[in-house]
Amino acid sequence: MLRWTHWHNEPLLVGGILLAVWLYALLVGPLRRRIDPEVEFPRREVTWFVIAVLSFYFAVGSPLDAAGENFLFSAHMVQHNILMYLTPLFTIWALPEWLVDGILDRSRTLRVLGRFFVHPVVAGFIFTVVFNGWHAPELYELALRHKDVHMLEHLMMYGTSVLMCWPVLGRSMYLPRLHPGMQMIYLFLLMVAQIPLFAILTFAPDVLYTTYEYAPRLVDLGPLEDQRLGGLVMKVANMVFSLSFIAYAFIVWQRQSEDDLTPARVRIASRRPA
């Protein structure tokens, strides 16, 4: 049965996290002055980085990982939602513009690759393929049976989600975000692209994943009900993410439109007779 007190401490996981922390600390600490001599220590971004690391470790290192891997499909979908919709946001918010542009400024190859992979068509396509592909029963079961494959699955979901989020949240002169109106279209299309998978998981008449069909039950929930709950969890998380940023993009667009109209209104008012 599940041990709720067990947290993963495998060398590869802990070592990878420590390596990421060390590299980030170098970039915003000792190397900061070499990238941009005038910037201050980015306290806000460092806070977001800490939150990103903690959320990542909670997703893959807490008992949630074992619950999703061996017992509950719905728990696994909660884990995937953290890796796709929370940790990537925190990661992007942890990257100051001066850091991203300072690195890109030193390499034309990185700039070309960056522009290609965060292009909304490319980023959205890669994210959708990875997201849907790993939920195909054969690949899904393969990941559950092999720890290395499961780790690769999670890293691919996280990495492609960062790419997917960049056109909306990225801060970079070289890799600018989309216009708010285009952000709304982009997010809407991404949301639509996930509907087939959500529908299959929610309305399938049979259990799609053998592991959960015969797994011990942690809660009073049958395998088919658990699968439907997992599909619902994924859909709700996707809608909350997409609609929240669509609403935010609309507000930003509205404010920009008002700012653009202000000079014209001033000119019209100045021409009116006293």
LINBELZI-V413775 format. One record per pair of residues at least 4 apart in sequence whose C-alpha atoms are under 7 Angstrom apart, sorted by the first residue. I is the first residue (numbers start at 1). J is the second residue. Records with the same first field share a line. If there is no record, write none. Layout:
# LINBELZI-V413775
I->J, J
This chain:
# LINBELZI-V413775
2->67
4->63
6->63
7->61, 62, 63
8->61, 62
9->13, 14
10->14
11->15
12->16
13->17
14->18
15->19
16->20
17->21
18->22
19->23
20->24
21->25
22->26
23->27
24->28
25->29
26->30, 31
27->31, 32
28->32, 41
31->35
32->36
33->37
35->102
36->98
42->46
43->47
44->48
45->49, 93, 94, 95, 96
46->50, 94
47->51
48->52, 90, 91, 93, 94
49->53, 90, 91, 94
50->54
51->55, 90
52->56, 87, 90, 91
53->57
54->58
55->59, 87
56->60, 83, 87
57->61, 62
58->62
59->64, 65, 79, 82, 83
60->65
61->65
63->67
64->68, 75, 79
65->69
66->70
67->71, 72, 75
68->72, 73, 75, 76
69->76, 144
70->215
71->212, 215, 216, 217, 218
72->76, 212, 226
73->77, 212, 226, 227, 230
74->78, 226, 227, 229, 230
75->79
76->80
77->81, 230, 233, 234
78->82
79->83
80->84
81->85, 234, 237
82->86, 87
83->87, 88, 157, 158
84->88, 157, 158, 161
85->89, 241
86->90
87->91
88->92, 158, 161, 162
89->93
90->94
91->95
92->170
95->99, 100
96->100
97->101, 171, 172
98->102
99->103
100->104, 172
101->105, 172, 173, 174
102->106
104->110, 111
107->111
108->112
109->113
110->114
111->115, 174
112->116
113->117
114->118
115->119, 175
117->122, 123, 163
118->122, 123, 163, 166, 167
119->123
120->124, 167
121->125
122->126
123->127, 163, 164
124->128, 164, 190
125->129
126->130, 160
127->131, 160, 161, 164
128->132
129->133
130->134, 157
131->135, 157
132->136, 197
134->139, 140, 153
135->139, 140
136->140
137->141, 208, 209
138->142
139->143
140->144
141->145, 209
142->146
143->147, 149, 150
144->150
146->150
147->151
148->152
149->153
150->154
151->155
152->156
153->157
154->158
155->159
156->160
157->161
158->162
159->163
160->164
161->165
162->166
165->169
166->170, 177
167->177, 178
168->177, 178, 183
169->177
170->176, 177
171->176
172->176
178->182, 183
179->183
180->184, 249, 250, 252, 253
181->185, 249, 253
182->186
183->187, 249
184->188, 246, 249
185->189
186->190
187->191, 242, 246
188->192, 242
189->193
190->194
191->195, 238, 239, 242
194->198
195->199
196->200
197->201
198->202, 231, 235
199->203
200->204
201->227, 228, 231
202->227, 228, 231, 232
203->228
206->224
207->213, 223, 224, 227
209->213
210->214
211->215
212->223
213->223
221->225, 226
222->226
223->227
224->228
225->229
226->230
227->231
228->232
229->233
230->234
231->235
232->236
233->237
234->238
235->239
236->240
237->241
238->242
239->243
240->244
241->245
242->246
243->247
244->248
245->249
246->250
247->251
248->252
249->253
250->254
251->255
252->256
253->257
254->258
255->259
256->260
257->261
258->262
261->265
262->266
263->267
264->268
265->269
266->270
267->271
268->272
